[in-house]
Amino acid sequence: MNKEVQKLVDVIVDAIQDKKGSDIVVADLSSIDGAICSSFVICQGNTPVQVEAIARSVGDRLRIDLQTKPIAVEGLRNARWIAIDYVDVMVHIFVPEERHFYNLETLWADAVLTEIPNIV
């Protein structure tokens, strides 16, 4: 993962943790031919309200800290799975049952997965 993508991922993870997002996994897709981006950041909130708060935290932090905005945001209406596209990094924020159902961590079998410890 290059330095710019790593910086983006670091700010995203910090913004998720600010809103008590949990079970954060970073999937490094940079060495996979045909991958849609360099990294996925996957996490969850306990409720749709928390999922939306996490998404807003990510957007605010990246806009303020890195002067960047997403090219697309999907899922805000129901806030059960919000996907935020930053071109090189895709952020997926789930409620637990949706995360379990879609299981994105297994979508890219060759990805290097990094689990971020939950903040207690």
N, C-alpha and C positions, 0 to 999 in steps of 0.2 A: 504494500500500500504506500503510495507516495505521500510526501509530507503535507500537501494541501488537503488531500482526502483524510489523512489522519487527524489534522486539525479540525476539520468539519465533524468527523466522528466524535472527537473528544468533547466539542462544545455540545453536540447532540446528546451524548451520554450525560453530561453535567446537567443539561436542561431537563432531561427525563428524571434524573435523581432529585432535582429541585422540587418536583411535584410527586415525589415518592413512587415513581414508576418502578416496577420490579421485574425480576427475571430477564435482565437485559442480555441479549446475545448480539455480538457483532459477527456477521458472516463476511469474510474477505473473499470477494469473487474476482479479484484483480488478475489472477492467473488462469481463469477459466475462459476459454475461447467462446465467444457468442453470448457472454453474460450481459445483461441489460444495464449494469452499472458496476462500479468498483466494490461497493459494499452495501449490505443490508444492515440496518440497526432494527432489531425486533425487541419489543417490550410489551408489558401489559399494565393496565390499571384495573382496579377492582370493579369499577362501575363506568357506565358511559360518561358520567360527569367528570370522573378522574381522567378518562381517556381523552376527553376534549381539553381538559386543563393541561395535560402533558403536551398535546399537539400545539396548543397556544404558546406554551413555554418554549418549545423547540423553535417555533416560528419567530417569537420575540427575540430569543437569544441569538439566533443566527442573523437576524436583521440588524440587531444592535452591535453584537461583537464582531461579525464578519461581513457586514453590509451585503448580505445575500438573501434572496427570496426564493421560494420554491417555484418550479415551473408548473406544478399541479398539486392540488390537495383533493383527495377523495374521501368520502365517508363521514364528513362532519355532521350530516343530517341525523344519522342514527348513532354515531359515535361508538359503534361496536368494533369497528376496524377502520382506523384512519391511516391512509397511506399518503406520505408526503414525499414528493420527488424533487430532489436537489441535483439531478443529473448524475453526478458521480456516486451519490448516496441516496438510497431509498429508506425512509423511516416507516416502520409498520408498528402501529400502536393498537393493541387488542384488549378486549375484555377476555377473561380466562377461557370461557367456553369456545369463543371464536378462534382463539389462538390454538387451542387443542385440536379443533376441527381441521383447520387449514395447515397446521404444522409446517410452516415455512422453512423451519430449520432443516428439514429433509429435502426441500425442493432442489437445492443445489448440493448434491452428494459430495462433490469434490471441494466444496468451500472449506476454508479454515475457520472454525467457529471459536470465538472467544466469549466466555461467559463472564459477565461483570458482576462482582458480588453485590448483593442487596445491601443498602444502607439500613442499619438497624436504628 
